[in-house]
Amino acid sequence: MAARTALIPGVVLAWLLPVLAAVPASGQSSLSAADANVRGRVVDAPSMEGIAGASVVANGKATMADRDGRFVLTVPRGTIRLVIAADGYLADEVDLVVADRPLSVEVLLLRQPQFKEEVTVTGAPAPIARPPATIEVSPLQVRSIAGAADNIFRVLQTLPGVNATADFDSRIAVRGGGPDQNLTVMDGVEIHNPYRLFGLTSAFNPETVEDFELTAGGFSPKYGDRLSSLLVVENRAGTRTKALGGSLNLAITDANVILEGQLPGSMTGSWLFTGRRTYYDLAASRLTDSRLPAFGDLQAKGVWEIRPGQRVTLFALRSRETTDASFSDSSNGNSVGLRDSGRNDLFSASFFSTIGSRLSSRTIASWYRYSDALGAGVDVRNEAARSNAPGDEAFARALLAITRDITVRDASVRQELSWKAANAHVLDAGVDAHVLETAWGWEIKGDRNFSQANGSSALGGAGLPALLDSKQDSWRGGAWLIDRWQATSRLLLEPGVRVDYTSLAGETIVSPRVSAGFAAAPGLRLRAAGGLFTQSPGYEKLLQSDYFVDLTAGTGLRSERSVHVLGAVEKDFAHGLTARVEAYYKSFDRVIVGRRETPAETAARVALYQFPPELASSVPTSPQITSFPVNGGRGRAYGFDLFVARQRGSASDRFSGWASYTWGRADRDTYGRRYAFDYDRRHAFSAVGAWRLSRLIELGASARVASGFPFTRAVGLKVAASAVDDASGATTAYIPQVDPNGLYVWTTDLGDVRNLNSSRLPVFARVDARVTFRPTWQSNRWQFYVEVINVLNRENAGSLEATLEYNPSGDHPTLVYKPSSALPLLPTFGVNLRF
């Protein structure tokens, strides 16, 4: 959520319940006539879990809450003020009148990360100069927003300027950038694969995360090698208030258990361990011979405070994904077999230290590995290829066998320094370096995906090589310097510069950047940011790309570049309401794309077609897009956002949420023409809300309405080609494809590059609903929710699939498009137990 200049008071809900009969507790019989007991409980506002170790102070007397958050405090009769505080929470105060009867009080505290206090302090930079496109998302929001399914990326998809690439997908496209142009950093370490289950869910467990922060453009010089956006994930440390605590959680895709506690003995610090695993596959494997897509994660974090101002943190992650499934349909003879084995491993160690009163340092060393081995066999009816005859025999069949292996290893080191050079200047400096070993390999046998207009499509485009065995070992590094300059009491400037080097491109690039914040009036802020951003070529980026380019040669490519300019006006209103208007512009150049065939390559391919003269129009004579990379693209993206958010400022506030509208435009200049970018979305509206109906029940809903993405509609039909291969499997000719009765088989004709993204998908609209129930059993340790995704059961079109239907009155089939790749009405549930 957007930061605030005025700290909202902590949330308090106090019920003063008269007790009909005072029953003295053991050890308290010596109360004087002038004293009385105040009993109470301090609880976490969203979860209703007791906050162990919370301090309660009144009239010079103090106590601490027990492991359930309960306390008893002896105070003098009369008017008193309770001051309640807990580590990581906003403090609160409660005024009480203590009479003869004991009082029972329940106090709800909000977690500190939900709010960022912004004040102007002479000599110390206020954080008003952060990029205007920065929005924080709390783990609580990830766990509670309707339709999010505990997935941070599905929450981000409701924010301004952020688009889901597909309804099933967690990948995001931000303000005219592709999914491969987003940088994800967890605890200072770059995460190359932030997804699980082929992108269906997130790699991040919101139960173990302290904070998420998305910057949609103009991000800090501390980070580089991406063009579009930055997602920073900070994992939380374990609890320090008890030796052992934890929670159990069950969500739509997985269940997880968390154990945490303080370090043993006299050591200061904490530990946290979590295991997360899918569960549906365990039940399905007993009913079928298949192993559905599944994953299991083990994660551990330890924090040791060596001495005041010095801290060592160790983090480890081990993740495995497996699939071994086959599916068949006797009605049409379709069969699909899929095997997959994926690994995500990470180990990092960091050391933080303050050096004197002006200098701090953080050093991070990490090792990361991602690998995936995929095998698939497909024999299905091709709905987009048939003769103009009735019956199943009219359809062609798509036959495909593919094996693919991907490996990314990244050993990195990062050094950060912060020095208070003067009262008005804080200098941030640092370096980072990555040593990368990457490999892509595959073998494709059978039919290509001719429904993809771009031959370099990662979904099996015709321009991909049948056999690939490519490795790239490279290194890249960067250095940065930022001056956080408090120019006046209301103006903060952050000029900075980043220098990057990449061995694959063999170039050094200097990227100046600047951000500024101005407190124009109480509660009114102006923000601006801009600069140069670069992205080097590398196989690690292609993990999230829609297109593949072969980097085997590895020469001649240069880093992609983008210039960002952003400006925003933000205003705080009463009752926790914040509104923001923001405009942005991004330019892109030297974008890496697959080049078109040379005239000689086109002539050689066309020569293989042995079609009669009357079918000459069915021969694709235009140059096709290949997977050979060139810096051949340019582009631009611009637009504006309107964003309104409301946070709960007290326990009496029942509603919180946000709404946003984005108008944007994104296009590319490639292959000699300007056309709409794949994720160009002119209009997008989203609304998210939660209503606390009572102490036990909360209602939530989210809604998204957006114009459709561009897509390439067929210009007509053509006769399909059938490959003739020699004994070695090499194609020697293409002949017209016919059905068993000798009739020509027709398929879609997508035209040439002039037809790319020339049409639009229909409007997308989805509403999700959620009911959360927090019973009072066992000290409010339980939470249940029921959720319905796409509650209106709208048939959206994540894509439009071409289908050919028999046309009895014509000589070729009729082309129709049917919506697909969108979520149906999907009910889910979840359970949370804290202990």
C-alpha positions in Angstrom: 0.0 0.0 0.0 1.1 3.6 -0.5 3.1 5.1 2.4 1.5 7.8 4.6 2.9 11.1 6.0 0.8 10.9 9.2 1.0 7.9 11.3 -2.4 6.4 11.8 -3.1 5.5 15.5 -2.9 1.8 16.3 -6.0 -0.3 16.1 -7.8 -0.9 19.4 -10.9 -2.8 20.2 -11.7 -2.7 23.9 -14.8 -4.3 25.4 -15.3 -3.4 29.1 -17.2 -6.3 30.5 -18.5 -6.0 34.0 -17.8 -9.2 36.0 -20.7 -10.0 38.3 -18.5 -11.5 41.0 -14.9 -10.7 41.6 -12.8 -13.9 42.0 -9.3 -13.1 43.2 -6.5 -14.9 41.4 -3.9 -16.9 43.3 -1.2 -14.8 44.8 -3.3 -11.6 44.6 -5.2 -11.6 47.9 -3.1 -8.8 49.2 -4.6 -6.2 47.0 -5.2 -3.0 48.8 -8.6 -1.4 48.9 -7.4 1.2 46.5 -6.2 -1.3 43.8 -8.0 -3.4 41.3 -7.1 -5.9 38.6 -7.3 -5.3 34.9 -7.4 -8.5 32.9 -7.0 -8.5 29.2 -5.6 -10.0 26.0 -3.4 -8.4 23.3 -4.1 -9.9 19.9 -3.0 -9.6 16.3 -5.7 -7.6 14.4 -6.0 -9.7 11.3 -5.5 -13.2 12.7 -6.9 -12.7 16.3 -3.9 -14.6 17.6 -2.5 -13.6 20.9 0.7 -11.6 20.9 3.2 -13.2 23.3 5.5 -10.8 25.1 3.5 -7.6 24.5 4.2 -5.0 27.1 1.3 -3.4 29.1 2.1 -0.3 31.1 -0.2 1.9 33.3 0.5 4.4 36.0 4.1 3.3 36.4 3.2 -0.4 36.7 4.0 -2.9 33.9 3.6 -6.5 32.9 4.0 -8.7 29.9 1.5 -10.8 28.1 1.9 -14.6 28.3 2.2 -16.9 25.2 -1.5 -16.5 24.5 -1.3 -12.7 24.8 -3.1 -12.6 28.2 -2.2 -10.3 31.0 -3.2 -9.2 34.5 -2.2 -5.8 35.8 -2.8 -4.4 39.2 -3.6 -0.7 39.0 -5.1 2.0 41.3 -8.8 2.7 41.0 -9.8 5.7 39.0 -8.9 6.8 35.4 -5.9 5.1 34.0 -4.2 4.9 30.6 -3.0 1.5 29.3 0.0 1.7 26.9 0.3 -1.5 24.9 3.3 -2.2 22.7 4.8 -5.2 20.9 7.7 -5.8 18.6 6.7 -5.4 15.0 3.3 -3.7 15.9 2.0 -0.2 16.2 1.7 0.8 19.8 -1.7 1.8 21.2 -3.2 3.5 24.2 -6.5 2.8 26.0 -8.2 5.0 28.6 -10.1 3.1 31.2 -12.1 3.9 34.3 -11.3 1.4 37.0 -14.0 1.0 39.6 -14.8 -1.7 42.2 -15.5 -4.4 39.6 -12.5 -6.0 37.6 -12.3 -5.1 34.0 -11.7 -7.3 30.9 -10.0 -5.7 27.9 -9.1 -7.0 24.5 -6.7 -4.9 22.5 -6.1 -5.4 18.7 -2.8 -4.3 17.3 -1.8 -3.8 13.7 1.4 -5.0 12.3 4.0 -2.3 11.7 4.8 -3.3 8.0 1.2 -2.3 7.0 2.1 1.3 7.4 5.2 3.4 6.7 5.5 6.6 8.7 6.8 9.5 6.6 8.1 12.5 8.6 10.5 15.3 7.8 13.4 15.3 10.2 16.1 17.9 9.9 19.3 16.3 8.9 17.8 12.9 8.1 16.3 12.1 4.7 12.6 11.4 4.7 11.5 8.5 2.4 9.4 10.7 0.2 11.7 10.3 -2.7 11.1 6.7 -3.4 9.9 6.0 -7.0 6.3 7.1 -7.5 5.5 3.6 -8.9 6.3 1.8 -5.6 3.5 0.0 -3.9 3.9 -2.2 -0.8 1.8 -5.4 -0.3 1.7 -7.0 3.2 1.6 -10.8 3.6 -1.7 -10.3 5.3 -3.2 -9.0 2.0 -1.7 -11.9 0.1 -3.4 -14.3 2.6 -6.8 -12.6 2.7 -7.6 -11.0 -0.7 -10.3 -12.8 -2.6 -8.9 -14.7 -5.6 -5.3 -14.4 -4.6 -5.0 -18.0 -3.4 -2.0 -17.1 -1.2 -0.1 -16.0 -4.4 1.6 -12.6 -4.3 1.6 -12.4 -8.1 -2.2 -12.6 -8.2 -2.4 -9.7 -5.7 0.0 -7.7 -7.9 -2.3 -8.3 -10.9 -4.9 -6.1 -9.1 -2.5 -3.1 -8.9 -2.3 -0.3 -11.4 -0.2 -0.9 -14.5 0.2 -4.7 -13.7 -1.4 -7.3 -16.0 -1.6 -11.0 -15.8 -0.2 -12.6 -18.9 -2.9 -15.2 -18.7 -5.7 -16.2 -16.3 -4.0 -19.4 -15.2 -0.5 -17.8 -15.1 1.3 -16.0 -12.3 3.5 -14.1 -14.7 3.0 -10.4 -14.9 3.5 -7.7 -17.6 4.2 -4.3 -16.2 3.6 -1.1 -18.1 4.6 -2.2 -21.5 7.3 -4.6 -20.5 7.3 -8.4 -21.0 7.4 -11.0 -18.1 11.1 -11.5 -18.8 11.8 -7.9 -18.0 10.8 -8.1 -14.3 13.4 -8.5 -11.6 12.6 -10.5 -8.5 14.9 -10.2 -5.5 14.4 -12.1 -2.2 16.6 -11.0 0.7 19.0 -9.4 -1.7 19.3 -12.5 -3.9 18.0 -12.6 -7.5 15.4 -15.3 -8.0 15.3 -16.6 -11.6 12.2 -18.8 -11.2 9.7 -17.3 -8.8 6.9 -19.7 -9.7 5.7 -23.3 -9.0 3.4 -25.7 -10.9 4.3 -24.3 -14.3 3.5 -20.8 -13.2 0.2 -21.6 -11.5 1.3 -20.5 -8.1 4.1 -18.5 -6.4 7.4 -19.7 -4.9 6.9 -17.4 -2.0 5.0 -18.5 1.1 3.2 -15.4 2.6 3.3 -17.0 6.0 7.1 -16.5 6.1 7.4 -13.2 4.3 7.8 -9.9 6.1 7.0 -7.6 3.2 6.5 -7.4 -0.6 7.3 -4.2 -2.5 6.7 -3.7 -6.3 8.2 -0.8 -8.2 6.6 -0.6 -11.6 9.4 1.7 -13.1 12.1 4.1 -12.2 13.6 1.8 -9.5 16.7 2.4 -7.5 20.3 2.2 -8.9 20.8 -0.6 -6.3 19.2 -2.9 -8.8 19.9 -3.5 -12.5 19.8 -5.9 -15.5 16.1 -5.5 -16.0 14.0 -3.1 -18.1 10.6 -3.0 -16.6 9.9 -3.6 -12.9 11.3 -4.7 -9.6 9.7 -7.0 -6.9 11.5 -7.1 -3.6 10.6 -9.8 -1.2 11.9 -9.7 2.4 11.5 -12.9 4.5 10.7 -12.5 8.1 12.8 -13.9 11.0 11.4 -16.4 13.4 9.8 -15.3 16.7 12.0 -14.3 19.6 9.3 -14.4 22.2 9.1 -18.1 22.8 11.2 -21.3 22.4 8.7 -22.9 19.9 5.8 -21.6 18.0 4.3 -22.2 14.6 1.3 -22.6 12.3 -0.5 -25.1 10.0 -2.0 -23.8 6.8 -4.1 -25.4 4.0 -4.8 -23.6 0.7 -6.1 -24.4 -2.8 -2.8 -25.9 -4.1 -0.7 -26.8 -1.1 -0.4 -27.2 2.7 2.4 -26.0 4.9 3.7 -26.2 8.4 5.9 -23.5 10.1 8.0 -24.0 13.1 9.9 -21.1 14.7 11.5 -19.9 17.9 14.3 -18.1 19.7 17.8 -19.4 19.6 18.8 -21.6 22.5 20.7 -20.6 25.6 22.2 -17.2 25.8 22.3 -16.6 22.0 20.2 -13.7 20.7 18.3 -14.4 17.6 15.8 -16.7 16.1 15.2 -19.7 13.7 12.4 -20.5 11.3 11.7 -23.7 9.4 8.8 -24.4 7.0 7.7 -27.2 4.8 5.2 -26.8 2.0 3.7 -29.4 -0.3 0.9 -30.0 -2.7 -1.7 -32.5 -1.4 -4.2 -33.2 -4.2 -1.6 -35.4 -6.0 -1.4 -37.7 -3.0 -5.2 -38.5 -3.3 -5.1 -38.6 -7.1 -2.2 -41.1 -7.2 -4.4 -43.6 -5.3 -7.2 -43.3 -7.9 -5.1 -43.2 -11.1 -1.7 -44.3 -12.4 -0.6 -40.7 -12.9 1.3 -38.3 -10.7 -0.2 -34.9 -11.2 2.0 -31.8 -11.2 3.2 -31.5 -7.6 5.9 -29.7 -5.6 7.5 -29.7 -2.2 9.5 -26.9 -0.6 11.7 -26.9 2.5 12.9 -23.5 3.7 15.0 -22.5 6.7 16.2 -19.1 8.1 18.4 -18.4 11.1 19.3 -15.0 12.5 22.0 -14.5 15.1 22.7 -11.2 16.7 26.4 -11.6 17.5 26.5 -8.3 19.4 24.5 -5.1 19.2 24.8 -3.8 15.6 26.1 -7.1 14.1 23.9 -9.8 12.6 24.5 -13.0 10.7 21.7 -14.5 8.6 21.6 -17.9 7.0 18.9 -18.9 4.5 18.3 -22.2 2.6 15.7 -23.4 0.2 15.2 -26.8 -1.4 12.3 -27.3 -3.8 11.3 -30.2 -6.0 8.6 -30.4 -8.7 7.5 -33.6 -10.3 4.9 -34.7 -12.9 4.4 -38.1 -14.5 0.9 -38.1 -15.9 -0.9 -39.3 -19.0 -4.4 -38.4 -20.2 -6.5 -39.9 -22.9 -10.0 -39.4 -24.4 -11.5 -42.4 -26.2 -14.1 -40.3 -27.9 -11.5 -38.6 -30.2 -8.4 -40.7 -29.7 -6.5 -37.9 -28.0 -3.6 -38.8 -25.7 -1.1 -36.7 -23.9 1.8 -37.9 -21.8 3.9 -35.5 -19.6 6.9 -36.0 -17.4 8.7 -33.2 -15.7 11.3 -32.9 -12.9 12.3 -29.5 -11.6 14.7 -28.2 -9.0 15.1 -24.9 -7.2 17.9 -24.7 -4.7 19.2 -21.6 -2.9 21.7 -21.0 -0.1 22.6 -17.5 1.1 24.6 -16.0 4.0 24.6 -12.4 4.9 26.4 -10.3 7.5 25.1 -6.9 8.6 27.2 -4.5 10.7 27.1 -0.9 11.9 30.5 0.7 11.9 30.5 3.6 14.2 27.5 5.9 14.3 27.5 6.8 10.5 28.3 3.7 8.5 26.5 0.4 8.0 27.4 -2.6 5.8 25.6 -5.6 4.5 27.4 -8.5 2.6 25.4 -11.2 0.9 26.9 -14.3 -0.7 24.5 -16.8 -2.4 24.4 -19.9 -4.6 21.3 -20.6 -6.7 20.4 -23.5 -9.0 17.3 -24.0 -11.2 16.9 -27.0 -13.5 14.0 -28.6 -15.3 13.8 -31.8 -17.4 10.7 -32.1 -19.5 9.4 -34.8 -21.7 6.1 -34.8 -23.6 4.3 -36.9 -26.1 1.1 -35.6 -27.9 -1.3 -37.3 -30.2 -4.4 -35.1 -30.5 -7.0 -34.1 -33.0 -6.1 -30.8 -34.5 -9.2 -28.7 -34.4 -7.6 -26.1 -36.6 -6.9 -28.5 -39.5 -9.5 -30.5 -41.4 -10.9 -31.3 -44.7 -14.4 -30.0 -45.6 -16.1 -33.2 -44.9 -18.3 -34.4 -42.0 -17.1 -36.9 -39.4 -14.0 -37.4 -37.4 -11.9 -38.6 -40.3 -11.9 -35.0 -41.7 -9.7 -33.8 -38.9 -5.9 -33.9 -39.1 -3.9 -35.1 -36.1 -1.1 -33.3 -34.3 1.8 -35.5 -33.4 4.6 -34.2 -31.3 7.4 -35.6 -29.1 9.7 -33.3 -27.2 12.4 -33.5 -24.6 13.8 -30.4 -23.0 16.5 -29.7 -20.4 17.2 -26.3 -18.8 19.8 -25.4 -16.2 20.7 -22.1 -14.6 23.4 -21.8 -11.9 24.1 -18.4 -10.3 26.8 -17.8 -7.8 26.6 -14.2 -6.6 28.0 -11.7 -4.1 26.5 -8.4 -3.1 28.0 -5.6 -0.9 26.0 -2.7 0.3 27.2 0.3 2.2 25.4 3.3 3.7 27.2 6.3 5.1 25.8 9.4 6.7 28.2 11.8 5.2 26.5 14.9 6.6 23.3 15.9 8.2 21.6 16.4 4.8 23.4 13.6 2.9 23.3 9.9 3.2 25.4 8.0 0.6 24.5 4.5 -0.5 27.0 2.5 -2.5 27.6 -1.0 -3.4 28.6 -3.7 -5.9 27.2 -7.0 -7.1 28.5 -9.8 -9.3 27.0 -12.9 -10.8 28.9 -15.9 -12.2 26.4 -17.8 -14.4 26.3 -21.2 -16.0 23.3 -21.7 -18.2 22.2 -24.4 -20.6 19.2 -25.0 -22.9 18.7 -28.2 -24.9 15.8 -29.9 -26.6 14.8 -32.3 -29.3 11.5 -31.7 -31.1 10.0 -34.4 -33.3 6.7 -34.0 -35.2 4.4 -31.1 -35.9 5.2 -27.6 -35.0 2.7 -25.1 -33.5 1.7 -23.2 -36.7 -1.0 -21.4 -34.6 1.8 -19.1 -33.4 2.4 -16.3 -35.8 5.8 -15.5 -34.5 8.2 -18.4 -35.4 10.3 -17.8 -32.3 7.4 -18.5 -30.0 8.4 -20.5 -26.9 5.2 -22.5 -27.5 6.8 -24.5 -30.3 7.0 -21.9 -33.1 8.0 -22.9 -36.6 11.3 -21.0 -36.3 12.7 -23.0 -33.5 15.4 -25.5 -34.3 14.5 -29.2 -34.1 17.7 -29.9 -32.1 19.3 -27.6 -29.7 22.3 -28.1 -27.4 23.4 -24.7 -26.2 25.5 -23.6 -23.2 26.5 -20.1 -22.0 28.9 -19.4 -19.2 29.1 -15.7 -18.4 29.4 -13.2 -15.7 28.0 -9.8 -15.1 28.5 -7.2 -12.4 27.3 -3.8 -11.3 28.2 -0.9 -9.0 26.1 1.9 -7.8 26.2 5.2 -5.9 23.3 7.2 -4.6 23.1 10.5 -2.7 20.0 10.8 -0.6 20.1 14.6 -0.2 17.6 16.4 2.0 17.8 19.6 0.1 15.2 21.4 2.2 12.9 20.3 5.0 10.3 19.4 2.3 12.4 18.4 -0.6 14.4 15.1 -0.9 16.5 14.4 -4.0 18.1 11.0 -4.8 20.5 11.3 -7.7 22.4 8.1 -8.5 24.3 6.2 -11.1 24.7 2.5 -11.9 27.5 1.0 -13.9 27.0 -2.5 -15.4 29.2 -4.9 -17.3 28.3 -8.1 -19.0 30.7 -10.6 -20.5 28.2 -11.9 -23.0 27.7 -8.5 -24.6 31.2 -7.4 -23.8 30.1 -3.9 -22.9 30.0 -1.5 -20.0 27.0 0.8 -19.6 26.6 3.8 -17.3 22.9 4.4 -16.2 22.1 7.7 -14.5 18.9 7.7 -12.4 17.2 10.2 -10.2 14.1 10.3 -8.0 12.7 13.2 -6.0 10.0 13.8 -3.5 8.4 17.1 -2.4 6.0 17.5 0.6 3.9 20.3 -0.9 1.5 20.5 2.1 0.5 18.3 5.0 -0.6 15.0 3.5 0.2 16.1 -0.1 3.3 14.7 -1.9 4.7 15.1 -5.3 7.0 12.4 -6.6 9.1 12.0 -9.8 11.7 9.5 -11.1 13.6 8.7 -14.2 16.7 7.2 -15.7 18.3 4.6 -17.9 17.7 0.9 -17.4 19.4 -2.0 -19.2 19.1 -5.7 -19.6 21.9 -7.9 -20.8 21.3 -11.0 -23.0 21.2 -14.3 -21.1 19.4 -17.6 -21.0 18.3 -16.9 -17.4 16.0 -14.2 -18.7 14.4 -16.6 -21.2 12.9 -18.6 -18.3 10.0 -16.2 -18.3 10.0 -15.1 -21.9 7.3 -15.7 -24.5 9.9 -16.1 -27.1 13.2 -18.1 -27.5 16.4 -16.9 -29.2 19.4 -19.1 -29.6 22.4 -17.6 -27.8 24.9 -20.3 -28.9 27.0 -17.9 -30.9 26.8 -15.3 -28.2 28.4 -12.6 -30.3 27.2 -9.3 -31.7 24.4 -8.8 -29.2 24.2 -5.7 -27.1 22.2 -5.0 -23.9 18.6 -3.8 -24.3 17.8 -0.3 -23.0 14.9 1.6 -21.7 14.4 5.1 -20.5 11.8 5.7 -17.8 10.1 9.0 -16.8 7.4 9.0 -14.1 5.5 11.6 -12.1 2.9 11.3 -9.4 0.7 13.4 -7.0 -0.4 11.7 -3.8 -2.8 13.0 -1.2 -3.9 11.7 2.2 -7.5 12.2 3.3 -9.3 11.5 6.5 -10.3 8.0 7.6 -7.2 6.3 6.2 -7.9 7.2 2.6 -5.0 7.8 0.1 -5.4 8.8 -3.6 -2.7 9.0 -6.2 -2.5 10.0 -9.9 0.6 8.9 -11.8 1.8 9.3 -15.4 4.6 7.3 -17.0 6.6 7.0 -20.2 9.0 4.3 -21.2 11.0 4.0 -24.4 12.7 0.7 -25.5 15.5 0.2 -27.9 18.0 -2.5 -28.9 15.3 -5.0 -28.0 16.4 -8.6 -28.7 14.1 -10.4 -31.2 14.4 -13.3 -33.5 15.4 -12.0 -37.0 13.5 -12.8 -40.2 14.8 -15.2 -42.7 17.4 -14.0 -45.2 16.3 -14.2 -48.9 18.4 -17.3 -49.4 16.8 -19.0 -46.4 13.4 -18.2 -47.6 14.1 -19.4 -51.1 15.5 -22.7 -49.7 12.5 -23.3 -47.5 10.0 -22.4 -50.3 11.8 -24.8 -52.7 10.7 -27.7 -50.5 7.0 -27.1 -51.3 5.8 -29.4 -54.0 2.3 -27.9 -54.4 0.4 -27.7 -57.7 0.0 -24.2 -59.3 -3.6 -23.9 -58.2 -2.4 -24.1 -54.5 0.4 -21.6 -54.9 -1.4 -19.2 -52.5 -1.0 -21.9 -49.8 2.8 -21.8 -50.0 4.2 -19.4 -47.3 6.6 -17.3 -49.4 7.1 -14.4 -47.0 10.2 -14.5 -44.7 9.5 -16.2 -41.4 10.7 -15.2 -38.0 13.6 -17.3 -36.8 15.2 -17.9 -33.4 18.5 -16.2 -34.4 18.8 -13.1 -32.1 19.3 -9.5 -33.2 18.9 -6.2 -31.5 16.1 -5.4 -33.9 13.3 -4.0 -31.8 12.2 -0.6 -30.5 9.1 0.4 -28.6 7.4 2.7 -26.2 4.8 2.6 -23.5 2.9 5.4 -21.8 -0.2 6.0 -19.8 -1.6 7.1 -16.5 -3.0 5.4 -13.3 -5.6 6.4 -10.8 -5.3 4.7 -7.4 -7.4 5.0 -4.3 -6.7 3.0 -1.1 -8.2 2.8 2.3 -6.5 1.3 5.3 -8.1 0.5 8.6 -7.1 3.1 11.1 -8.9 1.6 14.1 -10.7 -1.5 15.2 -14.0 0.3 14.5 -13.1 0.6 10.9 -14.7 -2.3 9.1 -13.6 -1.6 5.5 -10.3 -1.7 3.8 -9.3 -2.1 0.2 -8.3 -0.2 -3.0 -9.4 0.5 -6.5 -7.4 1.5 -9.6 -7.9 2.4 -13.2 -5.1 2.4 -15.8 -5.1 3.8 -19.3 -2.0 2.7 -21.2 -0.6 2.1 -24.6 2.4 0.0 -25.6 3.7 -0.8 -29.1 6.8 -2.2 -30.8 8.7 -1.2 -33.9 10.0 -4.4 -35.3 10.3 -6.1 -38.8 9.7 -2.8 -40.5 6.3 -2.0 -38.9 4.8 -0.6 -35.7 2.2 -2.8 -34.0 0.6 -3.3 -30.6 2.8 -5.0 -28.0 1.6 -8.5 -26.9 0.4 -7.0 -23.5 -0.9 -3.7 -24.7 -4.0 -3.1 -22.6 -5.7 0.2 -23.1 -8.1 0.1 -20.2 -7.9 -1.8 -16.9 -10.0 -1.4 -13.7 -9.7 -3.4 -10.5 -11.3 -3.1 -7.1 -10.4 -5.1 -3.9 -12.2 -4.8 -0.6 -12.6 -6.5 2.8 -15.5 -5.9 5.2 -15.3 -7.0 8.8 -18.9 -8.1 9.3 -18.2 -9.0 13.0 -15.4 -10.0 15.2 -15.8 -13.6 13.8 -16.6 -13.0 10.1 -15.0 -11.0 7.3 -16.3 -10.7 3.8 -14.0 -10.0 0.8 -14.3 -9.5 -2.9 -12.2 -8.5 -5.8 -13.2 -7.5 -9.3 -11.2 -6.9 -12.5 -12.4 -5.6 -15.9 -10.0 -4.9 -18.7 -9.8 -4.6 -22.4 -8.4 -7.5 -24.3 -4.8 -8.1 -25.3 -3.8 -8.0 -29.0 -3.7 -11.3 -30.9 -3.1 -12.4 -34.5 -6.3 -13.4 -36.3 -6.1 -15.6 -39.3 -6.4 -13.8 -42.7 -8.0 -16.9 -44.2 -7.5 -20.6 -44.8 -4.8 -22.5 -46.8 -4.1 -26.1 -47.6 -2.0 -27.7 -44.9 1.5 -29.1 -45.7 2.6 -32.6 -44.9 6.3 -33.2 -44.4 8.2 -35.9 -46.3 11.3 -37.0 -44.3 14.2 -39.2 -45.3 15.6 -42.0 -43.3 17.6 -39.7 -41.0 14.4 -37.7 -40.2 15.4 -34.6 -42.2 12.5 -33.0 -44.2 13.1 -33.3 -47.9 9.8 -31.9 -49.2 6.3 -30.6 -48.3 3.3 -31.9 -50.1 -0.4 -31.0 -49.8 -2.0 -32.8 -46.9 -5.1 -34.9 -47.7 -7.6 -36.8 -45.6 -8.3 -40.6 -46.0 -10.8 -39.7 -48.8 -8.2 -37.7 -50.7 -9.7 -34.3 -49.9 -7.4 -31.4 -49.1 -6.9 -30.6 -45.4 -7.3 -26.9 -44.7 -5.7 -24.9 -41.9 -5.4 -21.3 -40.8 -3.3 -18.8 -42.7 -1.9 -16.2 -40.3 -0.3 -14.1 -43.0 3.1 -12.4 -42.6 4.5 -9.9 -40.1 2.1 -7.2 -41.4 -0.7 -9.2 -39.6 1.0 -9.5 -36.2 -1.3 -8.5 -33.3 -3.8 -6.9 -35.6 -6.9 -8.0 -33.6 -8.0 -7.9 -30.0 -9.3 -10.4 -27.5 -12.7 -9.7 -26.0 -13.1 -7.8 -22.7 -11.9 -9.6 -19.6 -14.0 -9.5 -16.5 -13.9 -11.6 -13.3 -15.3 -11.3 -9.8 -14.0 -13.4 -6.9 -15.6 -13.6 -3.4 -14.4 -14.8 0.0 -15.7 -15.4 3.5 -13.3 -15.7 6.4 -14.4 -17.2 9.8 -12.2 -16.7 12.9 -13.8 -18.7 15.7 -12.9 -18.1 19.4 -11.9 -21.7 20.0 -8.5 -22.3 21.7 -7.6 -18.6 22.1 -8.5 -17.7 18.5 -5.9 -20.0 17.0 -8.1 -21.1 14.1 -9.1 -19.5 10.8 -11.2 -20.9 8.0 -12.1 -19.4 4.7 -14.3 -20.3 1.7 -13.5 -18.7 -1.6 -15.1 -18.7 -5.1 -13.0 -17.7 -8.0 -15.0 -16.3 -11.0 -18.1 -16.3 -8.9 -20.2 -15.1 -11.9 -18.9 -18.0 -14.0 -18.1 -15.7 -16.9 -16.5 -17.3 -19.9 -13.4 -15.2 -20.5 -11.1 -15.6 -23.4 -7.5 -15.9 -22.3 -7.0 -16.8 -25.9 -9.1 -17.5 -28.9 -8.6 -20.9 -30.4 -9.2 -21.3 -34.1 -11.6 -24.2 -34.9 -12.6 -25.4 -38.4 -16.2 -26.6 -38.8 -17.7 -28.5 -41.7 -19.3 -26.2 -44.3 -21.8 -28.2 -46.5 -22.4 -25.2 -48.8 -18.7 -24.4 -49.5 -15.5 -26.0 -50.8 -13.6 -25.4 -47.6 -14.4 -25.4 -43.9 -15.7 -22.5 -41.8 -13.3 -20.8 -39.4 -14.7 -20.0 -36.0 -12.9 -18.8 -32.8 -13.7 -20.3 -29.4 -12.6 -18.8 -26.0 -10.2 -20.8 -23.9 -7.4 -20.5 -21.3 -9.5 -18.9 -18.6 -10.5 -20.0 -15.2 -14.0 -21.3 -14.7 -16.1 -20.9 -11.6 -13.8 -22.5 -9.0 -14.7 -22.9 -5.3 -11.8 -23.3 -2.8 -11.3 -23.4 0.9 -8.4 -22.9 3.4 -7.6 -23.5 7.0 -5.0 -21.9 9.3 -4.0 -23.0 12.8 -1.4 -21.1 14.9 0.2 -22.6 18.0 
